[in-house]
Amino acid sequence: MSDKTTVSLGSALDIMHASGLKERLEGALKKKALIVLIGDKVERADTAGLQLLYAFKQEVEKQSKQLNWQKPSDVLLTACANLGMTESLGILD
């Protein structure tokens, strides 16, 4: 049995896909204490998508769970940097 649950962010981390991602993130919160976000396929990210991830991170911490990142794409890293969210999302070690 795995001690973590993973969520792929898909290729579009934007307002058009936020609702579906929110459902997957909420499902992950009901599972394991360690949640791993996989961002290797992200080709597009906007403010709404990153705000959703920030709200999710806050909920993870509120529930005393842990959030890790796996393979964030360059697009995702750049979007986080441009919005000043790299540290608040904990996307880099």
DSSP file (Angstrom, degrees, kcal/mol; ACC not computed):
  #  RESIDUE AA STRUCTURE BP1 BP2  ACC     N-H-->O    O-->H-N    N-H-->O    O-->H-N    TCO  KAPPA ALPHA  PHI   PSI    X-CA   Y-CA   Z-CA
    1    1 A M              0   0    0      0, 0.0     2,-0.1     0, 0.0     0, 0.0   0.000 360.0 360.0 360.0 131.7    0.0    0.0    0.0
    2    2 A S        -     0   0    0      1,-0.1     0, 0.0     2,-0.1     0, 0.0  -0.440 360.0-148.0 -75.0 146.1    1.3    3.4   -1.0
    3    3 A D  S    S+     0   0    0     -2,-0.1    31,-0.6    29,-0.1     2,-0.3   0.236  78.3  50.3 -96.5  13.4    1.9    6.0    1.7
    4    4 A K  E     -a   34   0A   0     29,-0.1     2,-0.4    28,-0.1    31,-0.2  -0.946  66.9-140.3-143.5 162.8    1.1    8.9   -0.7
    5    5 A T  E     -a   35   0A   0     29,-2.3    31,-2.7    -2,-0.3     2,-0.3  -0.982  20.6-149.8-123.7 142.4   -1.5   10.0   -3.2
    6    6 A T  E     -a   36   0A   0     -2,-0.4     2,-0.4    29,-0.2    31,-0.2  -0.847   8.9-166.9-115.1 148.6   -0.5   11.7   -6.5
    7    7 A V  E     -a   37   0A   0     29,-2.6    31,-2.9    -2,-0.3     2,-0.4  -0.981  13.8-145.8-133.2 120.2   -2.4   14.2   -8.6
    8    8 A S  E     -a   38   0A   0     -2,-0.4    31,-0.2    29,-0.2     3,-0.1  -0.715   4.3-152.0 -82.3 133.0   -1.3   15.1  -12.1
    9    9 A L        -     0   0    0     29,-2.8     3,-0.2    -2,-0.4    -1,-0.1   0.579  33.1-145.8 -81.2  -9.1   -1.9   18.7  -12.9
   10   10 A G        -     0   0    0     28,-0.4    -1,-0.2     1,-0.2    31,-0.2  -0.258  35.9 -61.3  74.7-165.2   -2.3   17.9  -16.6
   11   11 A S  S    S+     0   0    0     31,-0.2    32,-3.3     1,-0.2    33,-1.5   0.717 120.1  53.0 -92.9 -22.4   -1.3   20.2  -19.5
   12   12 A A  E     +c   44   0B   0     -3,-0.2     2,-0.9    30,-0.2    -1,-0.2  -0.930  51.6 178.5-123.5 111.2   -3.4   23.2  -18.7
   13   13 A L  E     +c   45   0B   0     31,-3.6    33,-2.2    -2,-0.6    36,-0.4  -0.681  49.1 112.5-105.6  74.1   -3.4   24.7  -15.3
   14   14 A D  S >> S-     0   0    0     -2,-0.9     3,-1.4    31,-0.2     4,-0.7  -0.791  84.5 -84.4-141.3 179.1   -5.8   27.5  -16.1
   15   15 A I  G >4 S+     0   0    0      1,-0.3     3,-0.5    -2,-0.2     4,-0.4   0.806 120.5  60.4 -60.9 -31.6   -9.3   28.8  -15.4
   16   16 A M  G 34 S+     0   0    0      1,-0.2    -1,-0.3     2,-0.1     4,-0.2   0.769 116.2  32.3 -67.3 -25.0  -10.9   26.5  -18.0
   17   17 A H  G <> S+     0   0    0     -3,-1.4     4,-2.0     1,-0.1    -1,-0.2   0.332  90.1  99.7-113.2   4.7   -9.7   23.5  -16.2
   18   18 A A  H <X S+     0   0    0     -4,-0.7     4,-2.8    -3,-0.5     5,-0.2   0.874  78.7  54.9 -63.0 -39.7   -9.8   24.7  -12.6
   19   19 A S  H  > S+     0   0    0     -4,-0.4     4,-1.8     2,-0.2    -1,-0.2   0.933 110.7  44.1 -62.4 -47.4  -13.1   23.0  -11.7
   20   20 A G  H  > S+     0   0    0      1,-0.2     4,-1.8     2,-0.2    -1,-0.2   0.897 114.9  49.1 -64.6 -40.4  -12.0   19.6  -12.7
   21   21 A L  H  X S+     0   0    0     -4,-2.0     4,-2.8     1,-0.2     5,-0.2   0.899 106.6  56.7 -66.0 -39.7   -8.6   20.0  -11.0
   22   22 A K  H  X S+     0   0    0     -4,-2.8     4,-2.6     1,-0.2    -1,-0.2   0.911 106.1  50.5 -58.3 -42.7  -10.4   21.2   -7.8
   23   23 A E  H  X S+     0   0    0     -4,-1.8     4,-2.0     1,-0.2    -1,-0.2   0.913 111.5  47.5 -61.5 -43.3  -12.4   18.0   -7.7
   24   24 A R  H  X S+     0   0    0     -4,-1.8     4,-1.9     2,-0.2    -2,-0.2   0.897 112.3  49.6 -66.1 -39.4   -9.3   15.9   -8.0
   25   25 A L  H  X S+     0   0    0     -4,-2.8     4,-1.8     2,-0.2    -2,-0.2   0.909 109.5  51.1 -65.8 -41.9   -7.4   17.9   -5.4
   26   26 A E  H  X S+     0   0    0     -4,-2.6     4,-0.8     1,-0.2    -1,-0.2   0.890 109.1  52.0 -62.0 -38.7  -10.4   17.6   -2.9
   27   27 A G  H >< S+     0   0    0     -4,-2.0     3,-0.7     1,-0.2     4,-0.2   0.888 106.6  53.3 -63.2 -39.1  -10.4   13.8   -3.5
   28   28 A A  H >< S+     0   0    0     -4,-1.9     3,-1.6     1,-0.2    -1,-0.2   0.857 101.1  60.3 -64.7 -35.2   -6.6   13.7   -2.7
   29   29 A L  H 3< S+     0   0    0     -4,-1.8    -1,-0.2     1,-0.3    -2,-0.2   0.775 100.2  56.4 -63.7 -25.2   -7.3   15.5    0.6
   30   30 A K  T << S+     0   0    0     -4,-0.8    -1,-0.3    -3,-0.7    -2,-0.2   0.515 109.6  50.1 -83.0  -5.2   -9.5   12.6    1.6
   31   31 A K  S <  S+     0   0    0     -3,-1.6    -3,-0.1     1,-0.3    -2,-0.1   0.505 102.6   1.1-103.7-118.0   -6.8   10.1    1.1
   32   32 A K        -     0   0    0      2,-0.2    -1,-0.3     1,-0.1   -28,-0.1  -0.190  57.3-121.5 -78.4 163.6   -3.2   10.0    2.3
   33   33 A A  S    S+     0   0    0    -30,-0.2    33,-3.4    32,-0.1     2,-0.6   0.718 100.5  63.2 -75.7 -22.1   -1.3   12.4    4.5
   34   34 A L  E     -ab   4  66A   0    -31,-0.6   -29,-2.3    31,-0.2     2,-0.5  -0.926  67.6-173.2-108.4 121.6    1.3   12.9    1.7
   35   35 A I  E     -ab   5  67A   0     31,-3.0    33,-2.6    -2,-0.6     2,-0.5  -0.957   5.9-161.1-115.7 128.9    0.1   14.4   -1.5
   36   36 A V  E     -ab   6  68A   0    -31,-2.7   -29,-2.6    -2,-0.5     2,-0.5  -0.944   5.0-153.7-113.3 122.0    2.4   14.7   -4.5
   37   37 A L  E     -ab   7  69A   0     31,-2.8    33,-2.7    -2,-0.5     2,-0.7  -0.842   7.8-153.0 -94.9 125.4    1.5   17.1   -7.3
   38   38 A I  E     +ab   8  70A   0    -31,-2.9   -29,-2.8    -2,-0.5   -28,-0.4  -0.878  22.5 167.0-102.7 115.0    2.9   16.1  -10.7
   39   39 A G    >   +     0   0    0     31,-2.0    34,-1.9    -2,-0.7     3,-1.0   0.133  37.8 112.3-115.8  20.2    3.5   19.1  -12.9
   40   40 A D  T 3  S+     0   0    0     30,-0.4    34,-0.2     1,-0.2    -1,-0.1   0.715  80.2  48.3 -69.8 -20.1    5.7   17.7  -15.7
   41   41 A K  T 3  S+     0   0    0     -3,-0.2     2,-0.3   -31,-0.2    -1,-0.2   0.475  75.9 126.2 -98.8  -2.7    3.0   18.1  -18.4
   42   42 A V    <   +     0   0    0     -3,-1.0    33,-0.4     1,-0.2    34,-0.4  -0.407  19.6 160.0 -64.0 117.9    1.9   21.7  -17.6
   43   43 A E        +     0   0    0    -32,-3.3     2,-0.3    -2,-0.3   -31,-0.2   0.510  67.3  32.2-111.1 -14.0    2.2   23.7  -20.8
   44   44 A R  E     +c   12   0B   0    -33,-1.5   -31,-3.6     2,-0.0     2,-0.3  -0.986  62.6 171.1-148.5 132.8   -0.1   26.6  -19.8
   45   45 A A  E     -c   13   0B   0     -2,-0.3     2,-0.2   -33,-0.2   -31,-0.2  -0.998   5.1-177.8-143.9 138.7   -0.7   28.2  -16.4
   46   46 A D     >  -     0   0    0    -33,-2.2     4,-2.1    -2,-0.3     5,-0.2  -0.749  45.1 -91.2-128.0 179.1   -2.6   31.3  -15.4
   47   47 A T  H  > S+     0   0    0     -2,-0.2     4,-2.6     1,-0.2     5,-0.2   0.885 122.0  54.4 -58.7 -42.5   -3.4   33.1  -12.2
   48   48 A A  H  > S+     0   0    0      1,-0.2     4,-2.0     2,-0.2    -1,-0.2   0.908 108.6  49.0 -60.9 -42.3   -6.6   31.2  -11.5
   49   49 A G  H  > S+     0   0    0    -36,-0.4     4,-1.8     1,-0.2    -1,-0.2   0.909 113.7  45.4 -63.7 -42.6   -4.8   27.9  -11.7
   50   50 A L  H  X S+     0   0    0     -4,-2.1     4,-2.1   -37,-0.2    -2,-0.2   0.844 109.8  55.0 -71.9 -32.8   -2.0   29.0   -9.4
   51   51 A Q  H  X S+     0   0    0     -4,-2.6     4,-2.6    -5,-0.2    -1,-0.2   0.894 106.4  52.3 -64.4 -39.0   -4.6   30.5   -6.9
   52   52 A L  H  X S+     0   0    0     -4,-2.0     4,-2.3     1,-0.2    -2,-0.2   0.923 109.7  48.4 -61.3 -44.3   -6.3   27.2   -6.8
   53   53 A L  H  X S+     0   0    0     -4,-1.8     4,-2.5     2,-0.2    -2,-0.2   0.875 110.5  51.7 -64.9 -36.4   -3.0   25.5   -5.9
   54   54 A Y  H  X S+     0   0    0     -4,-2.1     4,-2.2     2,-0.2    -2,-0.2   0.930 110.5  47.4 -65.6 -44.9   -2.3   28.1   -3.3
   55   55 A A  H  X S+     0   0    0     -4,-2.6     4,-1.9     1,-0.2    -2,-0.2   0.894 112.5  51.0 -62.0 -39.2   -5.7   27.5   -1.7
   56   56 A F  H  X S+     0   0    0     -4,-2.3     4,-2.6     2,-0.2    -2,-0.2   0.921 107.9  51.6 -63.6 -44.3   -5.1   23.8   -1.8
   57   57 A K  H  X S+     0   0    0     -4,-2.5     4,-2.3     1,-0.2    -1,-0.2   0.900 108.2  52.4 -60.4 -40.5   -1.7   24.1   -0.2
   58   58 A Q  H  X S+     0   0    0     -4,-2.2     4,-2.2     1,-0.2    -1,-0.2   0.901 110.5  47.6 -62.3 -40.2   -3.3   26.1    2.6
   59   59 A E  H  X S+     0   0    0     -4,-1.9     4,-1.9     2,-0.2    -2,-0.2   0.879 108.5  54.7 -68.8 -38.1   -5.9   23.4    3.2
   60   60 A V  H  <>S+     0   0    0     -4,-2.6     5,-2.7     1,-0.2    -2,-0.2   0.942 111.5  44.5 -58.3 -47.5   -3.2   20.7    3.2
   61   61 A E  H ><5S+     0   0    0     -4,-2.3     3,-1.7     1,-0.2    -2,-0.2   0.888 109.0  56.5 -65.7 -39.3   -1.4   22.6    5.9
   62   62 A K  H 3<5S+     0   0    0     -4,-2.2    -1,-0.2     1,-0.3    -2,-0.2   0.855 109.1  47.1 -59.7 -35.3   -4.6   23.1    7.9
   63   63 A Q  T 3<5S-     0   0    0     -4,-1.9    -1,-0.3    -3,-0.1    -2,-0.2   0.288 116.7-116.2 -90.2  10.0   -5.2   19.4    7.9
   64   64 A S  T < 5S+     0   0    0     -3,-1.7    -3,-0.2     1,-0.2     2,-0.2   0.860  71.1 135.1  56.5  38.9   -1.6   18.7    9.0
   65   65 A K      < -     0   0    0     -5,-2.7     2,-0.4    -6,-0.2   -31,-0.2  -0.544  52.3-116.1-105.3 177.3   -0.8   16.9    5.7
   66   66 A Q  E     -b   34   0A   0    -33,-3.4   -31,-3.0    -2,-0.2     2,-0.5  -0.935  16.9-158.1-122.6 140.9    2.2   17.3    3.5
   67   67 A L  E     +b   35   0A   0     -2,-0.4     2,-0.3   -33,-0.2   -31,-0.2  -0.972  13.4 178.3-119.6 127.8    2.5   18.5   -0.1
   68   68 A N  E     -b   36   0A   0    -33,-2.6   -31,-2.8    -2,-0.5     2,-0.4  -0.902  19.9-134.4-123.8 155.9    5.4   17.7   -2.4
   69   69 A W  E     -b   37   0A   0     -2,-0.3     2,-0.4   -33,-0.2   -31,-0.2  -0.867  12.4-162.0-108.9 143.5    6.1   18.5   -6.0
   70   70 A Q  E     -b   38   0A   0    -33,-2.7   -31,-2.0    -2,-0.4   -30,-0.4  -0.984  66.8 -25.5-128.0 122.0    7.3   16.1   -8.6
   71   71 A K        -     0   0    0     -2,-0.4     2,-0.2   -33,-0.2    -1,-0.1   0.874  69.3-159.8  51.1  54.8    8.9   17.3  -11.9
   72   72 A P        -     0   0    0      0, 0.0   -32,-0.2     0, 0.0    -1,-0.2  -0.453  21.6-119.1 -63.9 134.6    7.3   20.8  -12.2
   73   73 A S     >  -     0   0    0    -34,-1.9     4,-2.5    -2,-0.2     5,-0.2  -0.221  18.7-111.1 -69.3 162.7    7.6   21.9  -15.9
   74   74 A D  H  > S+     0   0    0      1,-0.2     4,-2.6     2,-0.2     5,-0.2   0.868 120.0  55.4 -61.2 -36.8    9.5   25.0  -16.9
   75   75 A V  H  > S+     0   0    0    -33,-0.4     4,-2.5     2,-0.2    -1,-0.2   0.926 109.3  46.3 -62.2 -44.7    6.2   26.6  -17.8
   76   76 A L  H  > S+     0   0    0    -34,-0.4     4,-2.3   -37,-0.3    -2,-0.2   0.923 113.4  48.5 -64.0 -44.9    4.9   26.0  -14.3
   77   77 A L  H  X S+     0   0    0     -4,-2.5     4,-2.3     1,-0.2    -2,-0.2   0.900 112.7  48.6 -62.4 -41.2    8.1   27.2  -12.7
   78   78 A T  H  X S+     0   0    0     -4,-2.6     4,-2.9     2,-0.2    -2,-0.2   0.913 110.4  50.4 -65.9 -43.1    8.1   30.4  -14.8
   79   79 A A  H  X S+     0   0    0     -4,-2.5     4,-1.7     1,-0.2    -2,-0.2   0.915 111.7  48.6 -61.6 -42.8    4.4   31.1  -14.1
   80   80 A C  H  <>S+     0   0    0     -4,-2.3     5,-3.2     1,-0.2     6,-0.7   0.921 113.5  46.9 -62.3 -44.1    5.1   30.8  -10.4
   81   81 A A  H ><5S+     0   0    0     -4,-2.3     3,-1.1     3,-0.2    -2,-0.2   0.913 109.8  52.9 -64.8 -43.3    8.1   33.0  -10.6
   82   82 A N  H 3<5S+     0   0    0     -4,-2.9    -1,-0.2     1,-0.3    -2,-0.2   0.830 114.8  41.6 -63.0 -32.4    6.3   35.7  -12.6
   83   83 A L  T 3<5S-     0   0    0     -4,-1.7    -1,-0.3    -5,-0.2    -2,-0.2   0.393 112.4-117.7 -95.6   2.4    3.5   35.8  -10.1
   84   84 A G  T < 5S+     0   0    0     -3,-1.1     4,-0.3    -4,-0.4    -3,-0.2   0.831  80.7 120.2  68.0  31.7    5.9   35.7   -7.1
   85   85 A M     >< +     0   0    0     -5,-3.2     4,-2.2    -6,-0.2     6,-0.3   0.358  32.7 100.9-110.6   3.8    4.3   32.4   -5.9
   86   86 A T  H  >>S+     0   0    0     -6,-0.7     5,-1.8     1,-0.2     4,-0.7   0.942  91.6  36.6 -56.1 -51.2    7.3   30.1   -6.0
   87   87 A E  H >45S+     0   0    0      1,-0.2     3,-0.7     2,-0.2    -1,-0.2   0.912 115.2  53.4 -70.5 -42.6    7.9   30.3   -2.2
   88   88 A S  H 345S+     0   0    0     -4,-0.3    -1,-0.2     1,-0.3    -2,-0.2   0.803 113.9  43.6 -66.4 -27.5    4.3   30.4   -1.2
   89   89 A L  H 3<5S-     0   0    0     -4,-2.2    -1,-0.3    -9,-0.0    -2,-0.2   0.573 102.9-134.5 -89.0 -10.4    3.6   27.3   -3.2
   90   90 A G  T <<5 +     0   0    0     -3,-0.7   -21,-0.2    -4,-0.7    -3,-0.2   0.843  53.3 149.0  62.7  33.1    6.7   25.6   -1.9
   91   91 A I      < +     0   0    0     -5,-1.8     2,-0.4    -6,-0.3    -4,-0.1   0.721  56.3  50.2 -77.0 -20.6    7.5   24.5   -5.4
   92   92 A L              0   0    0     -6,-0.5    -2,-0.0     1,-0.1     0, 0.0  -0.899 360.0 360.0-116.7 148.6   11.3   24.6   -5.1
   93   93 A D              0   0    0     -2,-0.4    -1,-0.1     0, 0.0    -2,-0.0   0.492 360.0 360.0 -68.5 360.0   13.3   23.0   -2.3
